[in-house]
Amino acid sequence: MSSKVIQHAEGLIQTVRVECTLPSGEISVGTGFPYVFLHRKIDDNRYWGIRTIVTNRHVIEHNQARANSGYFYLNKRDKKGRCLFGNKVMIQFKGGEWIHHPNDDIDLSVLNVGKYISELEKRDEKLYYDTKWNEIVSSNEIEWSRIGPLEDIVAVGYPNGL
């Protein structure tokens, strides 16, 4: 892959493919997004927060049957913190670990991945976990009030399990 392609790709936002095995044996596939809740800067080199993957609830649960298990991949990173595209680590989870939004009409689920990342990093696996979503998603109510009902949206993901 040329360095020009890599440089372009580094400006993109990280997504992960989430695959789950449902109780029926079917495989459910969806897109997950890294997001850090309660993201706070401790000092110039350290941050604190709850590292998660956010996806749609229907990926994790179908007809009120929660997935038994599943997995996703995170890329490794080099010593400078840059993503090593294609050099991945598989992270397996149990379906019951996902936390669904309390309102059933909101199709979101969250998985706390901090323990997985910490465990792998103890074994000297350096993972790339992009926090650009925290820079994009506003917590400012005034900004949210400016979004109209017919805004253009660009979505990147794994439609139809492709």
Backbone as a printed PyTorch tensor [residue, N CA C, xyz], in Angstrom:
tensor([[[  0.8570,  -1.1760,   0.0000],
         [  0.0000,   0.0000,   0.0000],
         [  0.8970,   1.2320,   0.0000]],

        [[  0.6100,   2.2030,  -0.8520],
         [  1.4640,   3.3850,  -0.9450],
         [  1.3060,   4.2670,   0.2850]],

        [[  2.3620,   5.0540,   0.5770],
         [  2.3100,   5.9290,   1.7510],
         [  1.2420,   7.0060,   1.5710]],

        [[  0.9520,   7.3790,   0.3060],
         [ -0.0970,   8.3720,   0.0640],
         [ -1.4560,   7.8390,   0.5240]],

        [[ -1.7370,   6.5640,   0.2680],
         [ -2.9980,   5.9610,   0.7020],
         [ -3.0530,   5.9010,   2.2230]],

        [[ -1.9540,   5.4990,   2.8500],
         [ -1.8990,   5.4150,   4.3090],
         [ -2.1190,   6.7930,   4.9190]],

        [[ -1.4660,   7.8220,   4.3870],
         [ -1.6380,   9.1680,   4.9300],
         [ -3.0910,   9.5940,   4.8180]],

        [[ -3.7310,   9.2990,   3.6980],
         [ -5.1380,   9.6550,   3.5260],
         [ -6.0080,   8.8980,   4.5220]],

        [[ -5.7430,   7.6080,   4.6750],
         [ -6.5540,   6.7780,   5.5600],
         [ -6.4110,   7.2020,   7.0180]],

        [[ -5.2480,   7.7420,   7.4160],
         [ -5.0670,   8.1570,   8.8010],
         [ -5.9900,   9.2990,   9.1730]],

        [[ -6.5000,  10.0260,   8.1930],
         [ -7.4310,  11.1050,   8.4690],
         [ -8.8580,  10.6320,   8.6500]],

        [[ -9.1070,   9.3580,   8.3890],
         [-10.4520,   8.8050,   8.5210],
         [-10.7310,   8.4050,   9.9560]],

        [[-11.9760,   8.1800,  10.2390],
         [-12.3870,   7.7770,  11.5780],
         [-12.4530,   6.2630,  11.6470]],

        [[-11.9670,   5.7070,  12.7320],
         [-11.9110,   4.2590,  12.9130],
         [-13.3080,   3.6750,  13.1140]],

        [[-13.5560,   2.5820,  12.4380],
         [-14.7410,   1.7680,  12.6940],
         [-14.2630,   0.3370,  12.8780]],

        [[-15.0800,  -0.4730,  13.5160],
         [-14.7530,  -1.8880,  13.6610],
         [-15.9460,  -2.7140,  13.2110]],

        [[-15.6610,  -3.8580,  12.6510],
         [-16.7080,  -4.7990,  12.2530],
         [-17.0330,  -5.6570,  13.4670]],

        [[-18.2900,  -5.6450,  13.8930],
         [-18.7440,  -6.4280,  15.0380],
         [-19.5150,  -7.6250,  14.4930]],

        [[-19.1090,  -8.8250,  14.8830],
         [-19.8090, -10.0450,  14.4770],
         [-20.2870, -10.7780,  15.7110]],

        [[-21.5510, -11.1960,  15.7060],
         [-22.1590, -11.8920,  16.8460],
         [-22.8080, -13.1810,  16.3870]],

        [[-22.7960, -14.1680,  17.2740],
         [-23.5270, -15.4050,  17.0420],
         [-24.7990, -15.3540,  17.8740]],

        [[-25.9310, -15.3590,  17.1970],
         [-27.2310, -15.2980,  17.8640],
         [-27.6260, -16.6910,  18.3510]],

        [[-28.5570, -16.7860,  19.3090],
         [-28.9850, -18.1000,  19.8100],
         [-29.4800, -19.0400,  18.7070]],

        [[-30.0000, -18.4890,  17.6150],
         [-30.4780, -19.3100,  16.4900],
         [-29.3360, -19.9010,  15.6720]],

        [[-28.0970, -19.4280,  15.9570],
         [-26.9460, -19.8650,  15.1660],
         [-26.6070, -18.9030,  14.0460]],

        [[-27.5230, -17.9640,  13.7590],
         [-27.2610, -16.9650,  12.7280],
         [-26.1390, -16.0350,  13.1690]],

        [[-25.4510, -15.4770,  12.1760],
         [-24.3960, -14.4950,  12.4290],
         [-24.9550, -13.1130,  12.1410]],

        [[-24.7870, -12.2130,  13.0740],
         [-25.2110, -10.8280,  12.9200],
         [-23.9590,  -9.9760,  12.7630]],

        [[-23.9570,  -9.0910,  11.7730],
         [-22.7880,  -8.2580,  11.4830],
         [-23.1990,  -6.7960,  11.5050]],

        [[-22.3690,  -5.9600,  12.0960],
         [-22.6490,  -4.5280,  12.1310],
         [-21.3720,  -3.7310,  12.3020]],

        [[-21.5310,  -2.4300,  12.3310],
         [-20.4160,  -1.5050,  12.4710],
         [-20.3650,  -0.9930,  13.8970]],

        [[-19.1630,  -0.9860,  14.4710],
         [-18.9450,  -0.4140,  15.7930],
         [-18.0360,   0.7900,  15.6890]],

        [[-18.2090,   1.6990,  16.6290],
         [-17.4290,   2.9340,  16.6520],
         [-16.7770,   3.1030,  18.0170]],

        [[-15.4680,   3.3120,  18.0710],
         [-14.8360,   3.5820,  19.3620],
         [-15.3320,   4.9140,  19.9170]],

        [[-15.6440,   4.9270,  21.1950],
         [-16.0580,   6.1680,  21.8500],
         [-15.6250,   6.0990,  23.3100]],

        [[-15.0650,   7.1920,  23.8120],
         [-14.6150,   7.2580,  25.1980],
         [-15.5910,   8.1150,  25.9840]],

        [[-16.2750,   7.4880,  26.9420],
         [-17.1810,   8.2320,  27.8160],
         [-16.3770,   8.8500,  28.9500]],

        [[-16.8070,  10.0210,  29.4120],
         [-16.1570,  10.7460,  30.5110],
         [-14.6870,  11.0200,  30.2120]],

        [[-14.3870,  11.3730,  28.9680],
         [-13.0180,  11.6030,  28.5030],
         [-12.4420,  12.8400,  29.1770]],

        [[-11.3410,  12.6750,  29.9180],
         [-10.7120,  13.7800,  30.6340],
         [ -9.1990,  13.7370,  30.4570]],

        [[ -8.6000,  14.9080,  30.3240],
         [ -7.1480,  15.0150,  30.2360],
         [ -6.5710,  15.0820,  31.6460]],

        [[ -5.6200,  14.2090,  31.9400],
         [ -4.9690,  14.2030,  33.2490],
         [ -3.7620,  15.1340,  33.2300]],

        [[ -2.9160,  14.9800,  32.2230],
         [ -1.7740,  15.8720,  32.0030],
         [ -1.4530,  15.8320,  30.5130]],

        [[ -0.3010,  16.3810,  30.1100],
         [  0.0250,  16.4610,  28.6820],
         [  0.1100,  15.1150,  27.9800]],

        [[  0.3800,  14.0520,  28.7160],
         [  0.5800,  12.7450,  28.0920],
         [ -0.4590,  11.6970,  28.4610]],

        [[ -1.3660,  12.0150,  29.3910],
         [ -2.2860,  10.9880,  29.8600],
         [ -3.7310,  11.4750,  29.8580]],

        [[ -4.6150,  10.5280,  29.5160],
         [ -6.0570,  10.7920,  29.5150],
         [ -6.7430,   9.7080,  30.3180]],

        [[ -7.9550,   9.9990,  30.7810],
         [ -8.7570,   9.0140,  31.4900],
         [-10.1150,   8.9530,  30.8140]],

        [[-10.7320,   7.7820,  30.8030],
         [-12.0750,   7.6440,  30.2620],
         [-12.4670,   6.1830,  30.1790]],

        [[-13.7250,   5.9560,  29.8780],
         [-14.2470,   4.6000,  29.7230],
         [-14.2630,   4.2860,  28.2320]],

        [[-13.3480,   3.4120,  27.8120],
         [-13.2130,   3.0680,  26.3910],
         [-14.2840,   2.0540,  26.0090]],

        [[-15.0330,   2.3670,  24.9500],
         [-16.1440,   1.5090,  24.5400],
         [-16.1620,   1.3280,  23.0290]],

        [[-16.9740,   0.3720,  22.6100],
         [-17.3910,   0.2380,  21.2130],
         [-18.9050,   0.4280,  21.2370]],

        [[-19.4040,   1.2940,  20.3700],
         [-20.8360,   1.5710,  20.2630],
         [-21.3320,   0.9910,  18.9440]],

        [[-22.4390,   0.2680,  18.9940],
         [-23.0530,  -0.2740,  17.7780],
         [-24.5680,  -0.2210,  17.9330]],

        [[-25.2670,  -0.6980,  16.9170],
         [-26.7260,  -0.7630,  16.9960],
         [-27.1560,  -1.9690,  17.8200]],

        [[-28.2060,  -1.7720,  18.5880],
         [-28.7340,  -2.8430,  19.4340],
         [-29.1390,  -4.0560,  18.5960]],

        [[-29.6850,  -3.8230,  17.3930],
         [-30.1460,  -4.9550,  16.5790],
         [-29.0020,  -5.8480,  16.1120]],

        [[-27.7620,  -5.3750,  16.2080],
         [-26.6090,  -6.2260,  15.8880],
         [-26.3960,  -7.2420,  17.0060]],

        [[-26.6160,  -6.8090,  18.2430],
         [-26.3580,  -7.6150,  19.4310],
         [-27.5760,  -8.4450,  19.8320]],

        [[-28.7600,  -7.9860,  19.4650],
         [-29.9860,  -8.6380,  19.9060],
         [-30.9760,  -8.6730,  18.7450]],

        [[-31.5570,  -9.8380,  18.5080],
         [-32.5420,  -9.9920,  17.4340],
         [-33.7660, -10.6850,  18.0040]],

        [[-34.9530, -10.0980,  17.8070],
         [-36.2070, -10.6410,  18.3650],
         [-36.0760, -10.9030,  19.8710]],

        [[-35.4610,  -9.9820,  20.5480],
         [-35.2390, -10.0050,  21.9970],
         [-34.3680, -11.1730,  22.4590]],

        [[-33.6430, -11.7860,  21.5440],
         [-32.6820, -12.8290,  21.8930],
         [-31.2820, -12.2350,  21.7480]],

        [[-30.5860, -12.1410,  22.8620],
         [-29.2550, -11.5320,  22.8820],
         [-28.2220, -12.5090,  22.3380]],

        [[-27.2390, -11.9550,  21.6300],
         [-26.1600, -12.7810,  21.0810],
         [-25.4620, -13.5560,  22.1890]],

        [[-25.0400, -14.7680,  21.8710],
         [-24.2830, -15.5830,  22.8200],
         [-22.8630, -15.0630,  22.9740]],

        [[-22.2510, -14.7320,  21.8490],
         [-20.8570, -14.3040,  21.8410],
         [-20.5860, -13.5590,  20.5470]],

        [[-19.3700, -13.0820,  20.4330],
         [-18.9850, -12.3940,  19.2080],
         [-17.5510, -11.9160,  19.2930]],

        [[-17.1630, -11.1400,  18.2930],
         [-15.8030, -10.6170,  18.2650],
         [-15.7270,  -9.3840,  17.3690]],

        [[-14.6410,  -8.6600,  17.5350],
         [-14.2730,  -7.5600,  16.6490],
         [-12.7500,  -7.4890,  16.6510]],

        [[-12.1960,  -6.7280,  15.7330],
         [-10.7500,  -6.5930,  15.6290],
         [-10.3540,  -5.1470,  15.8740]],

        [[ -9.2140,  -4.9620,  16.5250],
         [ -8.5740,  -3.6550,  16.6100],
         [ -7.1980,  -3.7740,  15.9850]],

        [[ -6.7950,  -2.7530,  15.2390],
         [ -5.4530,  -2.7280,  14.6710],
         [ -4.4300,  -2.4580,  15.7670]],

        [[ -3.2270,  -2.9290,  15.5390],
         [ -2.1160,  -2.6010,  16.4260],
         [ -1.6030,  -1.2090,  16.0650]],

        [[ -0.7850,  -0.6420,  16.9620],
         [ -0.1760,   0.6640,  16.6960],
         [  1.3340,   0.5570,  16.8660]],

        [[  2.0500,   1.4680,  16.2260],
         [  3.5050,   1.4740,  16.3620],
         [  3.9080,   2.2860,  17.5930]],

        [[  5.2080,   2.4430,  17.8200],
         [  5.7160,   3.1330,  19.0120],
         [  5.3440,   4.6110,  19.0360]],

        [[  5.0170,   5.1660,  17.8600],
         [  4.6130,   6.5790,  17.7880],
         [  3.0970,   6.7470,  17.8840]],

        [[  2.3690,   5.6410,  18.0850],
         [  0.9190,   5.6980,  18.2190],
         [  0.1560,   5.6320,  16.9170]],

        [[  0.8590,   5.4230,  15.7960],
         [  0.2000,   5.3620,  14.4920],
         [ -0.3750,   3.9700,  14.2510]],

        [[ -1.4770,   3.9470,  13.5310],
         [ -2.1760,   2.6970,  13.2280],
         [ -1.3540,   1.8340,  12.2670]],

        [[ -1.2330,   0.5620,  12.5950],
         [ -0.6080,  -0.4160,  11.7090],
         [ -1.7440,  -1.1500,  10.9880]],

        [[ -2.2080,  -0.5650,   9.8960],
         [ -3.3540,  -1.0950,   9.1680],
         [ -3.1240,  -2.5470,   8.7610]],

        [[ -4.1220,  -3.3880,   9.0180],
         [ -4.0530,  -4.7930,   8.6390],
         [ -3.3590,  -5.6780,   9.6630]],

        [[ -2.7010,  -5.0960,  10.6540],
         [ -2.0320,  -5.8590,  11.7070],
         [ -2.9720,  -5.8490,  12.9140]],

        [[ -3.8750,  -6.8320,  12.9770],
         [ -5.0130,  -6.7860,  13.9000],
         [ -4.9340,  -7.8020,  15.0150]],

        [[ -5.7020,  -7.5110,  16.0600],
         [ -5.8930,  -8.4210,  17.1790],
         [ -7.3910,  -8.6530,  17.3220]],

        [[ -7.7890,  -9.9440,  17.4280],
         [ -9.2030, -10.2530,  17.6080],
         [ -9.5480, -10.1560,  19.0930]],

        [[-10.6660,  -9.4850,  19.3840],
         [-11.1680,  -9.3780,  20.7460],
         [-12.5300, -10.0660,  20.7880]],

        [[-12.6460, -11.0910,  21.6340],
         [-13.8970, -11.8420,  21.7640],
         [-14.6650, -11.3390,  22.9770]],

        [[-15.9870, -11.3650,  22.8840],
         [-16.8380, -10.9090,  23.9830],
         [-18.0160, -11.8620,  24.1440]],

        [[-18.6820, -11.7330,  25.2750],
         [-19.9320, -12.4620,  25.5240],
         [-21.0800, -11.4960,  25.2650]],

        [[-22.1650, -11.9990,  24.7130],
         [-23.2960, -11.1390,  24.3700],
         [-23.8530, -10.3660,  25.5510]],

        [[-23.8320, -10.9740,  26.7390],
         [-24.3690, -10.3300,  27.9240],
         [-23.5550,  -9.1580,  28.4260]],

        [[-22.3810,  -8.9100,  27.8550],
         [-21.5390,  -7.7900,  28.2890],
         [-21.9940,  -6.4480,  27.7180]],

        [[-22.7940,  -6.4760,  26.6690],
         [-23.2500,  -5.2400,  26.0390],
         [-24.3290,  -4.5790,  26.8990]],

        [[-24.2820,  -3.2630,  26.9700],
         [-25.2790,  -2.4880,  27.7070],
         [-26.1580,  -1.7910,  26.6780]],

        [[-27.4460,  -2.0910,  26.7030],
         [-28.3860,  -1.4800,  25.7670],
         [-28.8720,  -0.1410,  26.3130]],

        [[-29.2170,   0.7450,  25.3940],
         [-29.8220,   2.0120,  25.8120],
         [-31.1020,   1.6830,  26.5830]],

        [[-31.3840,   2.4010,  27.6920],
         [-32.5740,   2.0680,  28.4860],
         [-33.9010,   2.2920,  27.7600]],

        [[-33.9050,   3.1380,  26.7450],
         [-35.1060,   3.3610,  25.9480],
         [-35.0830,   2.3670,  24.7830]],

        [[-36.0060,   1.4310,  24.7490],
         [-36.0280,   0.3980,  23.7030],
         [-36.1620,   0.9640,  22.2950]],

        [[-36.6560,   2.1910,  22.1680],
         [-36.8030,   2.8110,  20.8480],
         [-35.4830,   3.3640,  20.3080]],

        [[-34.4480,   3.3860,  21.1390],
         [-33.1280,   3.8810,  20.7020],
         [-32.2340,   2.6740,  20.4590]],

        [[-31.8350,   2.5040,  19.2110],
         [-31.1530,   1.3010,  18.7230],
         [-29.6320,   1.3850,  18.9530]],

        [[-29.2270,   1.4880,  20.2360],
         [-27.8020,   1.5800,  20.5560],
         [-27.4220,   0.6150,  21.6700]],

        [[-26.2110,   0.0820,  21.5550],
         [-25.6150,  -0.7490,  22.5940],
         [-24.1450,  -0.3770,  22.7270]],

        [[-23.6240,  -0.5640,  23.9400],
         [-22.2500,  -0.1730,  24.2470],
         [-21.5350,  -1.3300,  24.9270]],

        [[-20.2900,  -1.5600,  24.5260],
         [-19.4470,  -2.5670,  25.1540],
         [-18.2340,  -1.8760,  25.7490]],

        [[-18.0000,  -2.0600,  27.0450],
         [-16.8080,  -1.5160,  27.6920],
         [-15.6240,  -2.3780,  27.2650]],

        [[-14.6880,  -1.8080,  26.5130],
         [-13.5450,  -2.5740,  26.0060],
         [-12.2560,  -2.2630,  26.7540]],

        [[-12.3420,  -1.4130,  27.7570],
         [-11.1430,  -1.0400,  28.5110],
         [-10.4150,  -2.2250,  29.1000]],

        [[-11.1600,  -3.1800,  29.6560],
         [-10.5240,  -4.3490,  30.2740],
         [ -9.7930,  -5.1950,  29.2300]],

        [[-10.3750,  -5.3160,  28.0450],
         [ -9.7230,  -6.0850,  26.9850],
         [ -8.4290,  -5.4150,  26.5360]],

        [[ -8.5060,  -4.1070,  26.3210],
         [ -7.3280,  -3.3600,  25.8670],
         [ -6.2370,  -3.4060,  26.9270]],

        [[ -6.6080,  -3.1850,  28.1940],
         [ -5.6150,  -3.2170,  29.2790],
         [ -4.9560,  -4.5860,  29.3920]],

        [[ -5.7650,  -5.6370,  29.2870],
         [ -5.2330,  -7.0040,  29.3770],
         [ -4.2370,  -7.2760,  28.2580]],

        [[ -4.5660,  -6.8720,  27.0320],
         [ -3.6660,  -7.0830,  25.8980],
         [ -2.4090,  -6.2330,  26.0220]],

        [[ -2.5460,  -5.0110,  26.5150],
         [ -1.3740,  -4.1490,  26.6540],
         [ -0.4260,  -4.6570,  27.7410]],

        [[ -0.9440,  -5.3720,  28.7440],
         [ -0.0810,  -5.9990,  29.7560],
         [  0.8090,  -7.0520,  29.1100]],

        [[  0.3110,  -7.6410,  28.0020],
         [  1.0800,  -8.6480,  27.2560],
         [  1.8740,  -7.9980,  26.1310]],

        [[  2.0450,  -6.6800,  26.2280],
         [  2.8320,  -5.8810,  25.2790],
         [  2.2040,  -5.7790,  23.8880]],

        [[  0.8910,  -5.9580,  23.7950],
         [  0.1590,  -5.7130,  22.5490],
         [ -0.2670,  -4.2470,  22.5700]],

        [[  0.2370,  -3.4580,  21.6680],
         [ -0.1100,  -2.0390,  21.6020],
         [ -1.2140,  -1.8680,  20.5670]],

        [[ -2.4030,  -1.4640,  21.0320],
         [ -3.5650,  -1.3720,  20.1530],
         [ -3.8750,   0.0680,  19.7840]],

        [[ -4.3550,   0.2250,  18.5510],
         [ -4.7810,   1.5360,  18.0660],
         [ -6.2570,   1.6860,  18.3930]],

        [[ -6.5550,   2.6450,  19.2470],
         [ -7.9390,   2.9200,  19.6420],
         [ -8.1670,   4.4060,  19.4140]],

        [[ -8.8180,   4.7310,  18.3200],
         [ -9.0020,   6.1080,  17.8670],
         [-10.0970,   6.8030,  18.6760]],

        [[ -9.8190,   8.0110,  19.1480],
         [-10.8180,   8.7650,  19.9170],
         [-11.3260,   9.9870,  19.1650]],

        [[-11.2390,   9.9840,  17.8360],
         [-11.7100,  11.1420,  17.0560],
         [-13.2100,  11.3900,  17.2260]],

        [[-13.9810,  10.3120,  17.5280],
         [-15.4200,  10.5140,  17.7270],
         [-15.6810,  11.5020,  18.8460]],

        [[-14.8310,  11.5100,  19.8720],
         [-15.0100,  12.4360,  20.9800],
         [-14.8400,  13.8880,  20.5330]],

        [[-14.0590,  14.1010,  19.4860],
         [-13.8670,  15.4510,  18.9630],
         [-15.0350,  15.8700,  18.0720]],

        [[-15.7330,  14.9060,  17.4910],
         [-16.7910,  15.2030,  16.5250],
         [-18.1580,  15.3030,  17.1840]],

        [[-18.4640,  14.3690,  18.0900],
         [-19.7770,  14.3320,  18.7150],
         [-19.8320,  15.3930,  19.8020]],

        [[-20.7060,  16.3460,  19.6320],
         [-20.8000,  17.4690,  20.5590],
         [-21.6280,  17.1160,  21.7880]],

        [[-21.2310,  17.6850,  22.9250],
         [-22.0470,  17.5820,  24.1310],
         [-22.7600,  18.9140,  24.3780]],

        [[-22.6260,  19.8320,  23.4240],
         [-23.2100,  21.1620,  23.5460],
         [-24.6460,  21.1400,  23.0030]],

        [[-25.6200,  21.4170,  23.8630],
         [-27.0260,  21.3640,  23.4520],
         [-27.3560,  22.3880,  22.3730]],

        [[-26.6740,  23.5270,  22.3750],
         [-26.9270,  24.5540,  21.3540],
         [-26.5550,  24.0120,  19.9790]],

        [[-25.4080,  23.3200,  19.8780],
         [-25.0080,  22.7370,  18.5940],
         [-26.0260,  21.6990,  18.1260]],

        [[-26.5210,  20.8580,  19.0260],
         [-27.5140,  19.8470,  18.6620],
         [-28.8110,  20.5010,  18.2040]],

        [[-29.1740,  21.6220,  18.7980],
         [-30.4260,  22.2860,  18.4260],
         [-30.3740,  22.8690,  17.0170]],

        [[-29.1820,  23.0460,  16.4780],
         [-29.0200,  23.5900,  15.1200],
         [-29.1460,  22.5300,  14.0350]],

        [[-29.2110,  21.2680,  14.4110],
         [-29.3250,  20.1810,  13.4330],
         [-30.7880,  20.0150,  13.0630]],

        [[-31.0650,  20.1500,  11.7880],
         [-32.4370,  20.0490,  11.3020],
         [-32.8400,  18.6150,  10.9930]],

        [[-34.1270,  18.3870,  10.7230],
         [-34.6180,  17.0290,  10.4720],
         [-34.1970,  16.4580,   9.1270]],

        [[-33.7230,  17.2770,   8.1880],
         [-33.3740,  16.7700,   6.8590],
         [-31.9060,  17.0140,   6.5330]],

        [[-31.0230,  16.8160,   7.5010],
         [-29.5920,  16.9910,   7.2900],
         [-29.0380,  15.8130,   6.4950]],

        [[-28.0330,  16.0770,   5.6500],
         [-27.3480,  15.0050,   4.9410],
         [-26.4760,  14.2380,   5.9170]],

        [[-26.4540,  12.9250,   5.7610],
         [-25.6180,  12.0660,   6.6030],
         [-24.8240,  11.1380,   5.7020]],

        [[-23.5400,  10.9710,   6.0190],
         [-22.7060,  10.0120,   5.3230],
         [-22.3950,   8.9120,   6.3120]],

        [[-22.7080,   7.6750,   5.9520],
         [-22.4730,   6.5450,   6.8450],
         [-21.4860,   5.5760,   6.2170]],

        [[-20.5390,   5.1270,   7.0160],
         [-19.5600,   4.1480,   6.5850],
         [-19.7240,   2.9430,   7.4820]],

        [[-19.8150,   1.7530,   6.8950],
         [-19.9840,   0.5990,   7.7630],
         [-19.9990,  -0.6880,   6.9840]],

        [[-20.7170,  -1.6490,   7.5340],
         [-20.8060,  -2.9870,   6.9720],
         [-22.2700,  -3.3010,   6.6460]],

        [[-22.8220,  -2.6420,   5.6330],
         [-24.2410,  -2.8920,   5.3150],
         [-24.4540,  -4.3190,   4.8190]],

        [[-25.5480,  -4.8950,   5.2690],
         [-25.9280,  -6.2510,   4.8390],
         [-24.8390,  -7.2890,   5.0570]],

        [[-23.9880,  -7.0530,   6.0430],
         [-22.9470,  -8.0400,   6.3700],
         [-21.8650,  -8.1670,   5.3260]],

        [[-21.7280,  -7.1900,   4.4410],
         [-20.7000,  -7.2700,   3.3970],
         [-19.3330,  -6.9680,   3.9440]]])
